[in-house]
């Protein structure tokens, strides 16, 4: 009985710690000097040295103003850096805000993400406070990055999307009529399942999805329709590593 009681206490402590982490995330913000340093190092040093070539298509589709949710496929822990490389401050002049799972908000990666304005979410028990914070960022015309698959998948296929992206976008749009929220699908593809030094990367950016076009009054049905269309868009932007090697890669300028 004592062991069971202690186990339950420890389990509750973990839950409370995760809840406190999410509550603290409601006041997330970008550290200006650190963000500038991180973007510069990542774009000009880390990524060019680690990856052999990076190919980006569709950058003209990235909104340079207004609220937008960037919805990339999730294939590696490098994805966040590559999204920032392809669609971050150096491209649009705006910092990206990342909603990441609690499991990826640990260690050095979590430390970096937090100072870049990121905040955690538990996909199994989403905190209302965390989701509300996501809505606030959209109301403030920010660029918010959410990986709709909810985890890393290395087989090149688009897996079942979580409904949270669509519901968050629809809630933000309905609470602020005329807000103009957009969702930007992004397919990230590596030449091998586990990227290492010399890997090739293909980042394909699709056309934006206009959230207002899906706001027909029934959130559940509207979110389901939007999630289905987003999944199709991501599938069209994705391919297996065997296909990447057939592409003529072009190094993207850093300027």
LINPEJO-V463593 format. One line per field, one symbol per residue. ss: DSSP state (H for helix, E for strand, - for the rest). psi: psi as a letter, one per 30 degrees, with the letter a starting at -180 (. if undefined). burial: # if it has 16 or more other C-alpha atoms within 10 Angstrom, else .. Layout:
BEGIN
ss = ???
psi = ???
burial = ???
END
This chain:
BEGIN
ss = -HHHHHHHHHHHHHHHHHHHHHHHHHH--E-HHHHHHHHHHHHHHHHHHH--EEEEE-HHH------EEEEE------HHHHHHHHH-HHHH---EEEEEEHHH--HHHHHHHHHE--EEE------HHHHHHHHHHHH---EEEE-----------------HHHHHHHHHHHH------EEEEEEEEE---------EEEEEEEEEEEHHHH----HHHHHHHHHHHHHHHHHH----HHHH-----------
psi = eeeeeeeeeeeeeeeeeeeeeeeeffgklkjeeeeeeeeeeeefdeefeekekkkkkgfffkkfllkkjkilljflffeeeeeeefgaefefgklkkkjllefghlaeeeeeeefgglllkjfeikkeeeeeeeeeeefghljkkkjffflkkggfljlkkkfeeeeeeeeeeffikgehklkjkkkkklfkejkakgkkkkjkkaklkjefffigfjeeeeeeeeeeeeeeeeefgllleffeffkjkkkkkf.
burial = .................##.###.##.#.#....#..###.##...##..#.#####.#..###..##########..##############..########..#....#.###########....#.###.###.###.###########..#.#.##.##############....###############.#...##############.##...#..###.##..##.###.#####..#....#......
END
